[in-house]
Amino acid sequence: MFLPSWPMEENLKKFIADHCNDDTDRLLLGKSKWPDIDVATAVNCILSRRKLCGKVPEWYSCPGLLYPNTLSAEQCSSTPTAAYKAKVCGGFGSNSHALNDCWRIADLTGGLGVDSWAFAKAGAKVLHNEMDPTIHACAKHNFAELGLRASETSDIGADILCRNFELRPDNIDEILNGFRPDVIFLDPARRSQAGGKVFRLEDCSPNLLEVAAPLLERCPRLVVKISPMADISLICKQLGEIGAQVREVHIVGTGGECKELLLEIGAKKPMEIGTEAASSLRLTVVECHESASAECGDNASAATFSFIADDEKLAVPHFAESHESLVGCILFEPGKALMKAGAYNLLCSLGLTKLGASTHLYLLPMTGSEVSSEANSCNSVSPLGKTFRIKEVYPLDKRSLKAVGKAYPRSEVTARNIPMTSDELRKRLGVSSGDDAHIFGVRCDFTAAASANLLLVCERL
């Protein structure tokens, strides 16, 4: 088993820097040329650094970091999402606050350590526990390379206390060993023994359903990262059955993609036992910007939308009058994080108009020369997706498909709530990918006209 020396040997560091752009397969085949270099380790580092170039640029710019395998780099948080987790760990939801030297976070499934690094840079005292001894050794080495004080035996003067234990319900006190956290953070491994991705709690390692109760006996707050594919309602039900209460779910996106779900969990209060708490669950959607700082956990500029689950059940959708009224309007396509939250009708309470009962595309309010309060509300939501200007509207029929395809031969295509997929619509239009336009094939409902399938020719804003 490879265990890194500390610090990284200079010849290995130089080899990684000299060969950072080389063909790694050729490096492995020619490893006999460098008998004093662990070429396999060097290749892991080279490939991992490539994965981190845009994801965690602060780590990429530090050539002395060790990576035991590329999977660790692939699965670690990005700088923006790690910074957001640091903010969430500062307190429940709207009560979150900046971390400080007295705030203590136990990251009990630490992995390569990007989240622990962000917690420490934001000012918290951190316990980083990693079950795999090789990854643990690399993380400890990397924290020091990144300018943090890491220790295994004592937290006196240390920014990060590094430990190497398997997390089980019966050894939590051994892992903490006097460390009294204000919050425990978990990122359970979401890989099966065969290497495939899993997203059910009981299939992850550790199983949150087994460790949540004993963890809450030692700390009042858990923050848990789970798969963006997970069923939020099911997870709330499962945790409720073991006496845990999900207070808030953060649906975190970057670049329009839903990257992760963060659960804020506390023990059920006596009055909550035996009750259904889904209606009081708060969901917060956030689109993390690439400029988020790991040093301060600052996502103040990130777009957010927060609501109570029951609000969506009571929301009423609003529709446009007719297809003629669509021309010139601003079309809003929610990002995947916002769609994961399920606020399909609630967006209409902010002044948006929905294209159809089951068509989750929206029109932003027209402001003219004056900015309305509704427009201000929409401005806070529009960064959670993409916006387009509708240039032309056609019925979705053979004649229109031929005409629109001929007029805009290089266009992006999206089908929503019509009896064909986006790929099928693209073939019917006969267009290839390009920036002539963005063509939406959609089902629309109207207040003063019959529902219809339409082609919307749009330009991206």
N, C-alpha and C positions, 0 to 999 in steps of 0.2 A: 504494500500500500504506500502510495506517494504521500509524504508529509513534507511541506516546504521548509527550507531553511529560512532564517529570519535575521537580517533582511535578505531579499532576493539576491542571489549571487550576481555580481556585476557582469560576468560573461553571459549569463542567461538573459539578463536585462538587455544587454547590447545585441545579442542574437535576435531577440524579439523585435527590437527597434530596426535592425538592419534588414530583416526579412518580413516586415509587416505587410508588404504588398506582394509577396511571392506566392506561387502556387504551393499550397500546403501539402498536397498529395506528393509532389516532387520532393518536398523537404523530408517527408517521412520515408520515402523510398531511398533517399540519399543520406540517411541519418549516420551512416558509417563515416561520412566525411567529417563529422563533428563528434568525436568520441568523448569529449569533455562536456557535451551539452545533452541535457534530457530533451531531445527533440519533440517527443510526444507532449511533454508539458508545454514547451514553447509553442507548438501548434495549437494546443488548447487555448493558450493566452492570445495568440494572434487571431484565431477565429472568434473568440469571445469579445475581444476589443472591437472587432468589426461590427458585431451585433450591438455594441454599446455606443458606437460613434455618435448617432443621433439620439439615442435613448437616454444615456447617462453620460453626457459629454465630459463632466467633471472626472469621471473614472477613466474615460478613454484618454484624456490628456495626461493621466498619471501612468507612465510606462512601467513602473515597478510593481504593479498589481498582479496577483496570481489568480488563475482561474482553473479549477480542477476538471471542469468539463464545460462544454458549450451549452448544455441544457440549463445550467444554473444562470448563465448570462441571458439566455432566451426567456426564462421565467421570471427574472427579477423585475421589480418596479422601474418605471421611468422616473426621471427627476421630478416632473410635474406631479405624477400620481403619488410619489413618496412624500413630496412636500404637502400635498393635500391630506394624506394620512396623518402627518405630523400635526396639522391643524385640527383634524377630527379628534385625535387623541388628547387634545387640550381640554375637552369637556363635551358633554352631551349637546349635540345640535346647536341651537342658537346660544347656548351657554358656553360655547367653546371659547377658549382664551389662548393667548400666546404662552408658549412653554417657558419655563424658567428653571433656574438651577435646582429648585426644590422639587420639581416635577419628576416622577420616576415611572418609567415605562419598561415593562418586561416583554420583550419580543421572544416568545418561547418556541417559535419555529423559524429561526432567523435566516436560514439559507445563506446566500452570499453576503447579505448584510446591507443592501441599499436602503431598506426602510429604517434599520437601526442607525445607519449613518445619517439619514435625514432627521431622525428624532434627536440625535446628539447635536447635530449642527443647529437645530432649532432651540437648543438649550436644555434638553432633558437629560437626566441621568438614566442610562440604559443598561438593562441586562439582556444580552444577546445569547440565546441558547440555540445551538444547532446540533441535531442528532448525529449527522454524518461527521466522523472525525476528520476526514480530509477537507471537507468544506469548512468545518470549524477552524482548522488551522489556517486555511487560506483567508478566511474572513478576519481572523485576528491579525494576521500579517498585513492585510489590506487596510484595516483601520489605522494602523500605525503609519503606513505609507501615505494615507490621506490626512495625516496630521492630528489624529485623535489618540488619546491615551487609553490603551487597552490593557486590561489586567484579568487574570483568571482567579486570583486568590482573594482579592479585596477590592472594594469599590472606593477606598480612600484615595482621593485625587484622580480617580480614573473617570474618563468620559463614558467608557463602555466596559462593562464587566462581562467577559466571555466565558461561557460554559458549554459543556458537551455531554448532554444527557438525552436519552430517549424520553419523550413526553408521554407519561401514562397517568391515569387517575390516582395511582398510589404513590407517585414519587414527586409530586409538585413541591412539597416542602423541601425536599432534597435539592431540587433545582433552584428554588428561590434562596434557600440558605441564609435567611436574615434580610434579604432584599424585600422591602415592602412597597410594592408598586401601587401607583394611583390608577393605573390602567394596564391591562394585559392585552397584548396584540398577538393575534394568531393569523398565520397564512398557511393553512393545511395544504399538504402536497396533493395535487389533483391529477395523479397518474396512477393507473392500475399496475399490477405486477407485470403485466404484459407490455407496459409502456404506453397504453392508450389513455386518452384524456377522460376524466370522470368529473361529474359535477354534483352528484347527490352527496349530502353530508356524510352518510354512512359509508360511502365508498372512498372518502378522503382519509388522509393520514396526517395527524391523528383524527379520529372520529369525534367531531364536535359534540355529538349527542352523548358521548361517554365522558368527555372532560369538562363540559361547560359548568355543570353543577359544582364539582369540587373546586374549579377555578373561581367561581363566584363566592365560594365560602372564604376565599383568601383575598379577594379583590372585588370591589363593588361594580367595576366596569370592565367589559370585554369589548374590544373592537376586532372584528373578524373579517378577513378578506375571503370572498368566495367567488366561484365562477360566474361570469356574466350570463351564463346559460341557465343558472339555477332558478327554480320556481320559488318566488318570494313568498307567496301565500303558504305553500307547503312547508317551507322552512320555518316560518313564524309559528305554524301549527305544531310542528315537531318539537321546537324548542319550548313552546308553551307547555307541552305535555311533561317536560322534565323540570318545570318550575322556573324557566328562564323567559324573559320578556324582551322581544326586539323593540327597542324604543324608536330607532330611526334606521332607514336604509339609504345609503348614499350610492347613487348610480353614477359611476365615474366614466367619463368619456374623454378621448383625445382624438383630434382629427376626424370627428364625426363617427368614430367607432366606439362601441361600449366595451370598455376595457376590464372593469371589475365592479363587484358589488361589495360595499363595506357595511357590515351590520354593527350597530351599537346595541349592546346587550346588557341588561341588568337583571337582578333577581326579581321575581314577581313579588309585588307588595301583597299583603294579606287580602286587601279588597279586590285584587286582580285575579286571585286564584279561582279557577273554575269559570272565568269569564272569557269572552271572545274579544281580543284586543286589536284585531285587524283594522277596525274602524278608526282607532286612534293612532294608528301607525303613521309616522311622518316619512315621506319620501322626498329626498333631495337629489335633484339632477344637477350635475356639475360638468362643465366642459373645461378641462384643465388646459391652460395655455402653455406653450413650450417655454415661455419666459419665466415660469414659476421658479422661485429660488429655494433651493434646499437649505440654505443658510437660515432662512427665517420662516420657512413654511408659508410663504406669502402667496396666496391665491386670490388676493383681493380683486384682481382684474378678471378673474374667471367668471364665466356666465353661470348663473344658478337659477333654478326654479324649484320651489319647495311647496309641498301641499300635504294635506291629511287625506288618507286613502278614501274616507267616506265622501270627501268633496267631489270626487269623480262620479260617484253613484248619483249625486243630486244634480250634477251639471246638465244643462240643456244645450244641445248643439244649435248653431245658427247657420243658415245657408244663404247663398246669393239668390237674387231674384230670377235671373235668366242667364243663358250663355253669353248674350250680348254684353252683359255687365262685367264679364271677366276680362275683356281686352283692356290692357294698360294696367291691370292690377299687379300687385307684388305677391308672388306665390311663395309660400314658406313650406319647405320640406324638412320636418323634424329629423334630427340625427338619431342614431340608434339608441343612445342613452335615454333620450326623451321618450322614445317609443317604448323602451323597456319599462318605463315608469307607468305606462298605461293611462296617461292623462289625455285621453282621446277627445272627450267633450269639454273638459275643464279649461282648455286653452281658449274656448269661446268666451269664457268669463273675462278674459283679458282684452276682448275686442276683436279677436280673430274670427273669421268666417270659415266654416268647414266646407270642403268641396262636396262631400257626400257622407251619408250616415256611416258607411263602412270604408270611406276613402279618407285616409288620415293625411291629407294635404290641406293647407289653409291659405287664406288670403289675409294679408296684413291690412289694417285700416288705411284708407287714403287720408292724408293729413292736409293736403293743399298748402296754403300759406301759414296755417296755424298748426302747432303740434298739440294734439289732444292728450288728455290723461290716458286714454286707451292706447294711443301710439307710444307713450312713454312706457307703459306696461309691456307692450310688444317689443320695444327695443331691448328689454331685459331678457326676452325669450329668443329673439331671432338669432343671436350667436350660438344657440343650441342646435342649429341646423343650417340649411342653405337657403338662400333667397334668389328668386328669379323674377324677371319682368315678363308678363304674358304679352307677346306681340300679336299672335293670331290664334283664332279658335276655329276649329273645323269639326264637322261630324265625323265620327270614326266609321268610315265606309271605304269601299274599294277605290272610289274616285279620289277621295281625299288622301288616302294612303299613297297613291301613285303621285299626286301633285306635290304633297309635302316632301316625300322622299326625293323627288326630282329637284325641288327648290333648295333643299338642305341635305346634300348627299353625305356630308361628314358631320354627324351629330351624335350626341349622347341620347339614349333612349331609356325611359322608365315606364313600366306598365303598373297601374294600381287599380285593383278591384274591377278588372275587365277579364273576359274569358280567354286570356292569353298571357304568356310570360313576357318579360322584357326582351328576352332573346327572340321569341316568336314575333313580337312587334317589330323588332329591328329587321328581321328577315322580310316581313311584309312591306316595310318601308323601303327596303333595299339600300340602307345606309351603312356606312362604316363609322367607327369612332372618330370624333373630331370636334372642333369648336364652332361649327356653323350655327348650331343651336342646341338646346336641350328640349327634346320632344317627349311630352308626357301623354300617355294614353290612359284616360281616367273615366270612372263612373261618377257623374255629378248629379246631385239632387238640388232642386230649385224651389223657391217659395211661390213663384208666379209662372212656372212652366213645368212640363213633364221632365222626369229624370232622363238622362241621356249619356251615352258613351261618346267622349269627345277626344280630339287631338289638340293639345295645347302646345304651341310653338313658343318657346321661352328663350330669353338670354340670361346668362348667369350674372348676378350683381356682385 
